[in-house]
């Protein structure tokens, strides 16, 4: 709260220190104008109401960004105008800061710097500076996790909240996989309700969804904040100077995917890890599973902008609890390694998101040596993303193996 308030005061006073501070977090320009992503939504609603096809162009947005979110946002005529962006942005970010108090409390003092480092990492600050929709998704998933650990009526409400989040930003739909914990009948009912809703949504908005898909942001594989499974094979092909038609990307991607799948399956069969996850406090386990499935789903399905790393905050309480309380020493080591891997990946953006860092390395060590050092850091980063996907995917698969719906399916009903 203190850091958030200080930055708000600096922005309010138009202090030149804002640019220096945001550059420390490698926040992209235009950093002098906060809450641009929330304003982007307000601008889209405004232009849509005027009859402008915002999927082609959005003149109401200060950056002219065409609409790349769910069509539902354009139907929210109740949203305020752009003049309320600052108030709305402060409200969204303030709710996020307050919601941090809902996370499981710290149990040891050494957990405090870990939690603070994660909260004050570039992905989180980036999301807050833009007041991006991922902040709202974080709040909705946090609320759904709280409902998921209660009685069946509350869990049904939680699945409805996840579905609502998915209709607004799509990727939260993967969290509906946690319905595997339910009895087979309930799991089927939740799946059918969600599937029917999504089918109707897709049919009704089919033309807009097709237009929207062209506006989903993509980025480079070597420099920038995007993370995803494509980065490593495609980036390596670029480094090697291979043509676009090269089979290297496909072969390298297949090898990486197969290796990751084997690691996931191996971890899911680790009885000590499954027992330790099952022994977590219910809310810690829910957050770990929600965060794990969101991250893995986003990682394997395409590139994500760096601020989506805000969801890694969900997995930390569970990893810290495993590190603190697991009976098996190897599980403790696994959880500790995963915790520090999360911190590394949340903070590496302070260097790798910043184009000037590569320039600085080349100035310090020479062009070739500097580029080599940067390429080494990039390779470590990308391998780290794959390792985290394997670790969190293994945890979720272990949960799925023990889930009642899965057990009964393989048992014949």
C-alpha positions as a printed Julia matrix, in Angstrom:
413×3 Matrix{Float64}:
   0.0     0.0     0.0
   2.88    2.37    0.8
   4.54    1.79   -2.59
   1.22    2.12   -4.42
   0.39    5.38   -2.62
   3.86    6.81   -3.26
   3.63    6.13   -6.99
   0.14    7.65   -7.13
   1.45   10.81   -5.45
   4.37   11.01   -7.87
   2.03   10.68  -10.84
  -0.34   13.26   -9.36
   2.52   15.71   -8.88
   3.83   14.97  -12.41
   7.21   14.21  -10.9
  10.02   13.44  -13.39
  10.99   10.6   -11.03
   8.05    8.6   -12.4
   9.85    7.88  -15.65
  13.0     6.76  -13.8
  10.99    4.49  -11.51
   8.97    2.96  -14.34
  12.14    2.42  -16.36
  13.51    0.45  -13.39
  10.58   -1.93  -13.86
  11.05   -1.79  -17.66
   7.49   -0.48  -18.08
   6.86    0.33  -21.73
   6.09    3.83  -22.95
   3.91    5.81  -22.91
   4.49    5.6   -19.18
   3.48    9.21  -18.55
  -0.18    8.25  -19.06
  -1.42    5.67  -16.53
  -4.33    3.25  -16.92
  -4.14    3.19  -20.73
  -5.54   -0.33  -21.01
  -8.62    0.52  -18.97
  -9.06    3.65  -21.07
  -8.81    1.41  -24.13
 -11.94   -0.43  -22.99
 -13.83    2.79  -22.26
 -12.8     4.14  -25.67
 -14.0     1.0   -27.42
 -17.42    1.21  -25.76
 -17.62    4.9   -26.65
 -16.79    4.41  -30.35
 -19.01    1.33  -30.64
 -21.95    3.34  -29.32
 -21.3     5.86  -32.1
 -21.56    3.13  -34.72
 -17.83    2.83  -35.39
 -16.45   -0.62  -36.16
 -13.75   -0.73  -33.49
 -12.44   -4.06  -34.78
 -11.03   -2.14  -37.75
 -10.0     1.11  -36.06
 -10.69    2.82  -32.76
 -10.28    6.59  -33.14
 -11.58    7.12  -29.6
  -8.5     5.42  -28.16
  -5.47    7.74  -27.77
  -3.26    5.05  -29.34
  -5.79    4.06  -31.99
  -5.77    0.41  -30.9
  -8.49   -1.73  -32.54
 -10.6    -3.85  -30.23
  -8.88   -7.11  -29.26
 -11.02   -8.19  -26.29
 -14.28  -10.08  -25.94
 -17.29   -8.56  -27.73
 -19.06   -8.48  -24.37
 -17.05   -5.44  -23.3
 -18.6    -3.4   -26.11
 -22.07   -4.12  -24.71
 -21.21   -2.59  -21.34
 -22.81    0.76  -22.04
 -22.92    1.39  -18.29
 -19.15    1.85  -18.17
 -18.03    5.43  -17.55
 -16.51    7.68  -20.18
 -12.81    8.18  -20.68
 -12.83   11.18  -18.37
 -13.32    8.73  -15.5
 -10.27    6.64  -16.4
  -8.16    7.9   -13.51
 -10.86    7.25  -10.91
 -11.67    3.84  -12.36
  -7.99    2.9   -12.62
  -7.3     3.88   -9.04
 -10.34    1.85   -7.98
  -9.24   -1.29   -9.83
  -5.65   -1.03   -8.59
  -6.77   -0.17   -5.08
  -8.98   -3.25   -4.98
  -6.0    -5.33   -6.06
  -3.82   -3.96   -3.26
  -6.58   -4.58   -0.71
  -7.19   -8.08   -2.12
  -3.63   -9.05   -1.27
  -4.81   -9.23    2.34
  -7.04  -12.13    1.3
  -4.0   -14.27    0.45
  -2.99  -16.81    3.09
  -1.0   -15.07    5.85
   2.74  -15.43    6.11
   3.98  -18.05    8.57
   7.7   -17.21    8.67
   9.63  -13.98    8.36
  11.69  -15.31    5.46
   8.47  -15.5     3.44
   7.95  -11.74    3.69
  10.7   -10.66    1.25
   9.63  -13.41   -1.16
   6.03  -12.25   -1.15
   7.03   -8.57   -1.41
   9.45   -9.22   -4.26
   6.71  -11.0    -6.18
   4.13   -8.29   -5.53
   6.55   -5.52   -6.56
   7.82   -7.35   -9.66
   7.63   -5.95  -13.22
   4.57   -8.01  -14.35
   2.49   -6.78  -11.42
   3.59   -3.16  -11.71
   3.06   -3.28  -15.48
  -0.49   -4.59  -15.01
  -1.28   -1.93  -12.4
   0.28    0.92  -14.38
  -1.95    0.03  -17.32
  -4.92   -1.01  -15.13
  -5.05   -3.99  -17.45
  -8.0    -6.38  -17.54
  -5.69   -9.06  -16.13
  -5.9    -7.24  -12.79
  -9.68   -7.75  -12.88
  -9.17  -11.37  -13.9
  -6.83  -11.84  -10.93
  -9.5   -10.49   -8.58
 -12.18  -12.73  -10.09
 -10.0   -15.84   -9.88
  -9.03  -15.0    -6.3
 -12.71  -14.76   -5.43
 -13.49  -17.99   -7.27
 -10.71  -19.78   -5.35
 -12.28  -18.6    -2.1
 -15.62  -20.04   -3.17
 -14.04  -23.27   -4.44
 -13.03  -24.34   -0.93
 -16.54  -24.06    0.52
 -19.81  -25.97    0.14
 -21.24  -27.08   -3.21
 -23.55  -24.04   -3.71
 -20.55  -21.75   -3.18
 -18.44  -23.83   -5.57
 -21.15  -23.58   -8.23
 -21.05  -19.8    -7.78
 -17.27  -20.0    -8.14
 -17.56  -21.87  -11.44
 -20.05  -19.25  -12.62
 -17.54  -16.55  -11.71
 -14.82  -18.37  -13.66
 -17.15  -18.67  -16.64
 -17.94  -14.95  -16.46
 -14.22  -14.16  -16.37
 -13.7   -16.46  -19.36
 -16.39  -14.73  -21.39
 -14.53  -11.46  -20.8
 -10.93  -12.6   -21.42
 -11.17  -16.26  -22.58
  -8.07  -17.73  -20.91
  -9.68  -18.06  -17.42
 -11.94  -20.74  -18.93
  -9.11  -23.23  -18.43
  -9.71  -22.96  -14.67
 -13.01  -24.78  -15.15
 -10.81  -27.88  -15.26
 -10.8   -27.69  -11.46
 -14.39  -28.99  -11.61
 -12.74  -32.41  -11.8
 -12.74  -32.35   -8.01
 -16.54  -32.75   -8.03
 -18.57  -35.94   -8.11
 -19.02  -37.17  -11.67
 -22.59  -35.92  -11.93
 -21.73  -32.42  -10.73
 -18.66  -32.28  -12.96
 -20.75  -33.24  -15.99
 -23.42  -30.65  -15.11
 -20.83  -27.87  -14.73
 -19.15  -28.88  -17.99
 -22.46  -29.04  -19.86
 -23.61  -25.66  -18.56
 -20.3   -24.03  -19.4
 -20.09  -25.75  -22.8
 -23.61  -24.71  -23.73
 -22.96  -21.13  -22.72
 -19.73  -21.0   -24.71
 -21.36  -22.55  -27.77
 -24.14  -19.98  -27.72
 -21.6   -17.21  -27.17
 -19.47  -18.39  -30.09
 -22.45  -18.69  -32.44
 -23.92  -15.31  -31.53
 -20.61  -13.42  -31.75
 -18.94  -15.52  -34.44
 -18.28  -12.64  -36.85
 -16.96  -10.36  -34.11
 -14.78  -13.11  -32.65
 -13.22  -13.64  -36.07
 -12.51   -9.91  -36.4
 -11.21   -9.7   -32.84
  -8.75  -12.57  -33.35
  -6.79  -10.48  -35.84
  -6.22   -7.83  -33.16
  -4.78  -10.1   -30.45
  -1.3    -8.74  -29.72
   1.77  -10.73  -30.66
   5.41   -9.9   -30.18
   8.94  -10.88  -30.92
  10.56  -14.04  -29.64
  13.92  -12.58  -28.61
  13.34   -9.06  -27.27
  10.26   -7.94  -25.39
   7.97   -9.03  -22.6
   5.99  -11.8   -24.33
   6.21  -15.29  -22.87
   4.95  -18.54  -24.32
   5.95  -21.94  -25.62
   6.68  -20.55  -29.1
   9.43  -18.23  -27.95
  12.21  -20.77  -27.51
  11.95  -22.78  -30.76
  11.11  -19.73  -32.88
  13.75  -17.61  -31.15
  16.44  -20.25  -31.68
  15.53  -20.44  -35.36
  15.92  -16.68  -35.59
  19.28  -16.74  -33.79
  20.53  -19.45  -36.16
  19.37  -17.4   -39.14
  17.07  -20.11  -40.44
  14.37  -19.24  -42.99
  10.71  -18.98  -42.06
   9.99  -22.23  -43.87
  12.54  -24.16  -41.8
  11.38  -27.35  -40.08
  13.66  -26.57  -37.16
  10.94  -24.67  -35.29
   8.51  -27.57  -35.56
  11.05  -30.21  -34.58
  12.46  -28.14  -31.7
   8.95  -27.32  -30.48
   7.95  -30.98  -30.61
  11.04  -32.05  -28.64
  10.41  -29.38  -26.02
   6.72  -30.25  -25.77
   7.47  -33.97  -25.44
  10.12  -33.35  -22.77
   7.76  -31.07  -20.85
   4.95  -33.64  -21.08
   7.21  -36.39  -19.76
   8.28  -34.16  -16.86
   4.64  -33.33  -16.07
   3.63  -36.98  -16.09
   6.61  -37.95  -13.94
   5.75  -35.31  -11.36
   2.09  -36.29  -11.41
   3.15  -39.83  -10.41
   5.29  -38.58   -7.5
   3.27  -39.84   -4.55
   5.04  -37.66   -2.0
   4.26  -34.51   -3.98
   0.62  -35.47   -4.49
   0.27  -36.21   -0.78
   1.89  -32.9     0.16
  -0.42  -30.93   -2.16
  -3.43  -32.82   -0.8
  -2.29  -31.93    2.72
  -2.21  -28.19    2.08
  -4.78  -25.92    3.64
  -7.73  -25.82    1.27
  -7.32  -22.19    0.2
  -3.57  -22.57   -0.4
  -4.25  -25.65   -2.52
  -6.98  -23.85   -4.47
  -4.73  -20.89   -5.25
  -1.89  -23.21   -6.29
  -4.13  -25.2    -8.64
  -5.83  -22.11  -10.09
  -2.52  -20.37  -10.7
  -0.93  -23.52  -12.12
  -3.64  -24.24  -14.66
  -3.89  -20.58  -15.74
  -0.15  -20.3   -16.3
   0.22  -23.6   -18.14
  -2.85  -22.9   -20.27
  -1.56  -19.47  -21.29
   1.96  -20.78  -21.86
   1.05  -23.59  -24.25
  -1.71  -21.86  -26.24
   0.22  -18.82  -27.47
   2.15  -15.76  -26.43
   1.08  -13.67  -23.46
   2.02  -10.1   -22.65
   4.27   -9.86  -19.61
   1.64   -8.46  -17.26
  -0.17  -11.8   -17.32
   2.59  -12.98  -15.01
   0.51  -11.34  -12.25
  -1.21  -14.72  -11.9
   1.99  -16.28  -10.59
   1.1   -14.53   -7.33
  -1.56  -17.23   -6.93
   0.92  -20.11   -6.82
   3.34  -18.63   -4.29
   1.33  -19.29   -1.08
   1.03  -22.97   -1.96
   4.7   -23.32   -2.93
   5.78  -21.6     0.28
   3.51  -23.91    2.29
   5.06  -26.97    0.6
   8.54  -25.63    1.29
   7.6   -24.96    4.9
   5.57  -28.0     5.82
   6.08  -30.93    3.45
   7.14  -34.1     5.24
   9.3   -35.28    2.35
  12.67  -33.51    2.03
  12.68  -33.83   -1.74
   9.29  -32.14   -1.95
  10.67  -29.31    0.18
  13.59  -28.9    -2.23
  11.22  -29.0    -5.2
   8.98  -26.3    -3.69
  11.95  -24.11   -2.78
  13.39  -24.37   -6.29
   9.99  -23.62   -7.82
   9.6   -20.58   -5.55
  12.9   -19.08   -6.6
  12.19  -19.91  -10.24
   8.94  -17.94   -9.99
  10.8   -14.97   -8.49
  13.45  -15.11  -11.2
  10.88  -15.2   -13.98
   8.87  -12.38  -12.42
  11.97  -10.18  -12.13
  13.95  -11.05  -15.26
  11.75   -8.6   -17.16
  13.57   -5.7   -15.5
  16.43   -6.62  -17.86
  15.03   -8.58  -20.79
  12.02   -6.33  -21.39
  14.35   -3.37  -21.76
  15.88   -2.87  -25.19
  18.5    -0.55  -23.73
  19.93   -3.42  -21.64
  21.18   -5.16  -24.79
  22.66   -1.87  -25.96
  24.38   -1.42  -22.61
  25.85   -4.93  -22.7
  27.25   -4.3   -26.16
  28.74   -1.0   -25.01
  30.36   -2.62  -21.95
  31.64   -5.87  -23.47
  31.69   -5.2   -27.2
  29.06   -5.95  -29.79
  29.53   -9.72  -30.14
  30.26  -10.47  -26.48
  27.37   -8.29  -25.31
  24.98   -9.97  -27.71
  26.26  -13.36  -26.54
  25.64  -12.5   -22.88
  22.15  -11.28  -23.67
  21.42  -14.43  -25.69
  22.58  -16.53  -22.74
  20.2   -14.7   -20.39
  17.39  -15.08  -22.91
  18.06  -18.83  -23.16
  18.03  -19.21  -19.36
  14.78  -17.24  -19.23
  13.07  -19.38  -21.86
  14.25  -22.64  -20.32
  12.97  -21.31  -17.01
   9.5   -20.78  -18.46
   9.48  -24.36  -19.76
  10.69  -25.69  -16.4
   7.97  -23.78  -14.55
   5.33  -25.07  -16.98
   6.52  -28.63  -16.29
   6.5   -28.11  -12.51
   3.07  -26.47  -12.3
   1.62  -28.77  -14.95
   2.84  -31.78  -12.96
   1.18  -30.44   -9.81
  -2.13  -29.98  -11.6
  -1.97  -33.39  -13.3
  -1.31  -34.94   -9.9
  -4.48  -33.28   -8.63
  -6.39  -34.49  -11.71
  -5.22  -38.08  -11.16
  -6.78  -38.05   -7.7
  -9.92  -36.14   -8.69
 -13.17  -38.09   -8.14
 -14.49  -37.51  -11.65
 -11.31  -38.91  -13.2
 -11.03  -41.83  -10.79
 -14.6   -42.9   -11.4
 -14.24  -42.47  -15.15
 -11.32  -44.93  -15.27
 -13.14  -47.17  -12.8
 -16.08  -47.42  -15.19
 -18.43  -44.87  -13.67
